């Protein structure tokens, strides 16, 4: 499993049929496996402290899909 959030790298991994997962996928998996209670605090901290970029639409969709409404 390749952990990668860079678009070109994900596209290359897909081309070679390498399973890959981005950071948001890791957070979703961590919540599903009860390692974290909520995704929003982690996304917010990543944006604030690490400059992690996520579109507003994706941010809202992830929180909606995971039952975390703003």
C-alpha positions in Angstrom: 0.0 0.0 0.0 1.3 3.4 -1.0 0.4 6.4 1.1 0.5 9.4 -1.1 -1.4 12.7 -1.4 0.3 14.2 -4.4 -1.9 13.9 -7.5 0.8 12.9 -10.0 2.0 10.2 -7.7 -1.5 8.8 -7.2 -2.0 8.8 -11.0 1.2 7.0 -11.5 0.4 4.4 -8.8 -3.0 3.9 -10.5 -1.3 3.4 -13.8 0.8 0.6 -12.4 -2.1 -0.9 -10.3 -0.4 0.0 -7.0 -2.9 0.3 -4.2 -2.7 3.8 -2.8 -4.4 5.8 -0.1 -4.3 9.5 0.7 -4.3 11.2 4.1 -8.0 11.7 4.1 -8.5 8.0 3.4 -6.2 7.2 6.4 -8.4 9.4 8.6 -11.6 7.7 7.4 -10.0 4.3 8.0 -8.8 5.4 11.5 -12.3 6.5 12.4 -13.9 3.4 11.0 -11.5 1.3 13.2 -12.2 3.5 16.2 -8.6 4.9 16.5 -10.0 8.4 16.4 -13.5 9.7 17.2 -13.8 12.4 14.6 -12.1 13.5 11.4 -12.8 17.2 11.6 -10.4 18.1 14.4 -7.6 16.3 12.5 -8.4 17.9 9.1 -8.6 21.3 10.8 -5.2 20.8 12.6 -3.6 19.6 9.3 -4.9 22.7 7.5 -3.9 25.1 10.3 -0.6 23.6 11.4 0.8 21.9 8.3 -0.7 23.8 5.5 -2.6 20.8 4.2 -4.8 21.9 1.3 -8.3 20.4 0.8 -11.0 21.9 -1.3 -14.1 23.2 0.6 -16.3 20.8 -1.4 -14.2 17.8 -0.5 -13.9 18.9 3.2 -17.7 19.2 3.4 -18.3 15.9 1.6 -15.9 14.0 3.8 -17.6 15.4 7.0 -21.1 14.8 5.6 -20.2 11.2 4.5 -18.7 10.5 7.9 -21.7 11.9 9.8 -19.8 15.0 11.0 -21.8 18.0 10.1 -20.3 21.5 10.6 
